[in-house]
Amino acid sequence: MDMQDNHLPYGHQYPPPPQPAGWFLPTPRGARYDHLARNGATELWRPIAGTLLVAGAFFLMGVVVIVLGKVLELLLRLPAPTGTQLFGDPLFGLVFVLLSIAVVLPAVYGVTALVQRRRPGTLSSVAGRLRWRWMFMCAGVAVLALVLGQTAQVVAFTLTGQAGEAVFTWEGWSGFVPAMIIVLLLVPFQAATEEYMFRGWLLQAFGSRLGSPVWGIVLGSLAFASLHGYSWVGLIDVFSFGVVTGFLAVRTGGLEAPIAIHVINNVLAFGIASAAGKLEEALDQGAVPVPWQALVGTVVQLTVFTLGVLLLARKRSVATLSA
């Protein structure tokens, strides 16, 4: 990861625009994505306090949503959970698991505005907003990368004599359609929230004090992986995903590419689980160990996505520094 920046030690000041009146401080000009918080309000307590507030909001708001779901489960007399399941009805559980993450996004925006005195749009990109057209282009690359990754995974299963593991099963429309409606409505917000936390807030919190983005990328990826209950293979997969998306956030100047691939991945994962009637396993991440062959697909997918996004960003002259 050739991103070490020895020319930008802490204390380096980007040329600031004229000072406006009001709470928000100006965004530094010519700043890389991870340096957008270098607006003058860079005292050490700010990234520390902000990170604690974001983490607290993530856990507290998540618990509140899950508790609300459990109360509704009792009031509606839905099936009781068994084993390690959180909710008895997988569709009902899917709604509240996704909501428990998605509701944190406004808190991340709020901490950015109040603690770092900057516009929340700087979490999205160097343009100060989410670049929708660019994100949809990245989504197209993500679909291609996903198809090639899944193909590589099937080949790996076949070559190791476990072709049965790659067989797609279908349990019918009755379970698939309602699950996909929920997934398509909520997964974009759930996936985006995780990106704003781990590739947005954390990357820029470290960037407010450090010249290189490596610490923010690696530690953010470790934090991201720690919140998943997979086996060691799954944790390697998630950590690798975090490193690649963090790298792309810096190299493309925003969260559009990370959000695109995160949404596509989660839609596919929940879609396959719903089609196979195994939504409970998708919600209980530790229920089934992730086979090592899955890493073959991950390597192919992330490689194709990274190269595709970087080539497309160069061709489209996507801004990587603030104006």
Residue, then its C-alpha position, 0 to 999 in steps of 0.5 A: m500500500d504505497m500511501q506513506d506521506n512523509h511530506l505531510p506531518y501533523g502541523h502541515q496546513y493546507p491553504p484555507p479558503p476565506q473564513p466564513a461566519g458561522w459554526f462550520l470551519p472551512t474545508p482545507r483546499g487541496a486536501r486528500y480525503d483522509h485529511l478533510a478534518r484538518n480545518g483548524a479544529t484538530e486538537l487531540w481531544r476532538p478525534i478521541a471524543g468523537t470516536l467514543l461518541v460514535a462508538g457509544a451511539f453505535f452500541l446504544m442505538g443498536v441496543v435500543v432498536i433490538v430491545l424495541g424489536k423484542v418488545l414488538e415480537l412479544l406483543l405480536r406473539l411471533p415465534a420465539p427464538t431458538g438456539t442462538q437466534l435473536f428473533g424467532d421470525p427471520l424476516f422480522g429479525l432481518v428488519f431490526v438487525l439492519l435497522s439497528i445499524a442504519v439508525v446510527l448514520p445521523a449520529v455520525y453526521g452529528v458528531t462530525a458537525l458538533v465535535q469537528r465543526r465541519r460539514p457532514g458532507t465532507l464525510s462523503s467525499v472531497a466534493g463535500r457531498l456524495r457523488w451519485r453518478w460516480m457511485f453508480m459507476c462503481a456499482g457497475v464495476a462491483v457487479l462485474a467483480l462479484v460475478l467473477g469472484q463467485t465464479a472463481q469460488v465455484v471453481a475452487f470448490t470444484l477443484t477441491g472436490q467440494a462442488g456440492e458446497a457451491v450448489f445454489t438452492w431454491e426454496g420458492w418465491s414466498g420466502f424470497v420476495p418479502a426478504m428481498i423487499i426488506v433487503l433492497l429497502l434497508v441494506p443500502f442504509q445499513a451498508a452506507t452507515e458502516e462505511y461512514m463509520f469505519r472508512g469515513w469517521l475513523l479514517q478522517a479522525f486519524g487523518s486529522r493528526l497523521g500524514s499517512p492513512v495507513w493507521g486509519i485503514v488498518l485499525g478501522s478494518l480491525a474494528f470493522a472485523s471485530l464486530h463480525g462473528y465469523s470463523w477465522v476465514g470469514l474474519i480474514d475476508v472482512f478485514s481484507f474488504g476493509v483494507v481495500t475499501g479504505f484504500l479506495a476511499v483515499r485514492t478516489g477521494g470519497l466513500e462512493a466505491p466502498i458503499a457501492i461494493h458493500v451494498i452489492n455484497n450484502v444484497l447478494a449475501f442476503g439474497i442467496a440466503s433468502a432464496a435457499g431458505k437459510l436467512e437464519e444462518a445469514l443473521d447468525q454469522g457464527a452458525v456455519p464456518v466460512p470455507w477457505q475456498a471463499l477466500v479465492g473468490t474474495v481475492v478475485q473480486l477485490t482485485v477486479f474491483t480495485l483495478g476497475v475502479l482505479l482505471l475508471a477513476r483515472k478515465r473519468s478524472v474523478a477528483t481526489l483532492s478538495a477544491 
